[in-house]
Amino acid sequence: MYMYYEEIDAYAIIDNDILIGVVYIENCKNIEKNTVLISYFIGNKFQRRGYAIQALERIEQLLIENSQIQKVGFEINPKNIPSIKTATRFGAKFCKSGEQLDYYEKVII
């Protein structure tokens, strides 16, 4: 499936002046209005320390305060268990399986 992205915002995750990872927020024409896709990456040395959850919670807060976004979605490879655990700990629920990626979603308002 080809996704057409209107806009992608990137947010650095920084701790003590060290780049830990990044979170991307993607406005995609192929998904429901008022929904964005979120993806995240945490450097190997910094994984399993809660940085991704903290970043997702901050992004959620920003979306609630500054936009009309009602849902956040995650497209995750079903073999990527750490990302699935992060998304579900954040509150996202499994919605459907795709050809290569599963889709998880969280209602934020």
C-alpha positions in Angstrom: 0.0 0.0 0.0 1.3 3.5 -0.9 0.7 6.2 1.7 0.6 9.8 0.6 1.9 12.1 3.3 0.9 15.8 3.4 3.2 16.8 6.2 5.8 15.1 8.5 7.0 16.7 11.7 10.1 15.4 13.5 10.8 15.9 17.2 14.2 15.1 18.7 14.3 13.3 22.0 17.2 14.8 24.0 18.4 14.1 27.5 21.4 16.0 29.0 22.2 17.4 25.6 22.4 13.9 24.1 20.2 12.9 21.2 18.3 9.8 22.4 15.9 9.3 19.4 13.2 10.9 17.3 9.4 10.9 17.0 7.7 11.5 13.7 4.1 12.8 13.3 2.7 12.2 9.9 -0.5 13.6 8.4 -1.5 11.1 5.9 -4.2 11.5 3.3 -5.0 7.8 3.2 -6.2 7.6 6.9 -9.2 9.0 8.7 -9.5 12.7 9.2 -8.3 14.0 12.5 -5.8 11.1 12.8 -2.1 11.2 12.5 0.5 8.4 12.3 3.3 8.4 14.8 6.6 6.6 14.5 9.5 6.6 16.8 13.1 5.5 17.1 15.3 5.2 20.2 19.0 4.7 19.9 20.2 1.2 21.0 22.1 2.5 24.0 18.9 4.2 25.3 16.3 1.6 24.8 14.2 0.1 27.6 14.5 3.3 29.8 11.1 4.8 29.1 12.2 7.5 26.7 9.7 6.4 24.0 6.7 6.5 26.4 7.7 9.8 27.8 8.1 11.3 24.3 4.7 9.8 23.2 3.0 11.3 26.2 4.5 14.7 25.5 3.4 14.5 21.8 -0.1 13.5 22.9 -0.2 16.5 25.2 0.9 18.8 22.4 -1.7 17.4 20.0 -4.5 17.8 22.5 -3.5 21.4 23.3 -2.6 22.6 19.8 -4.6 20.7 17.2 -7.9 19.1 16.3 -6.3 15.6 16.2 -8.5 13.0 17.9 -6.6 9.8 17.2 -3.0 8.6 16.8 -2.1 5.6 14.8 0.9 3.4 14.6 2.0 1.1 11.7 4.2 -1.6 13.2 5.9 -4.6 11.8 4.3 -7.6 13.7 7.9 -8.9 14.3 8.9 -5.7 16.1 7.8 -6.8 19.6 9.4 -3.9 21.5 7.6 -1.3 19.3 4.3 -3.2 19.8 4.9 -3.2 23.6 5.6 0.5 23.6 2.5 1.4 21.6 0.3 -0.8 23.8 1.8 0.6 27.0 1.0 4.0 25.6 -2.6 2.9 25.3 -2.9 2.1 21.6 -5.1 -0.9 20.7 -4.6 -3.4 17.8 -7.0 -2.5 15.0 -6.0 -4.6 11.9 -3.3 -6.5 10.1 -1.9 -5.2 6.8 0.2 -6.9 4.2 3.4 -6.0 6.0 2.4 -3.8 9.0 -0.2 -4.0 11.7 -2.2 -1.0 12.7 -2.6 0.2 16.2 -4.6 3.2 17.3 -5.3 5.4 20.4 -8.1 7.9 20.9 -6.6 10.9 22.6 -9.7 13.0 23.3 
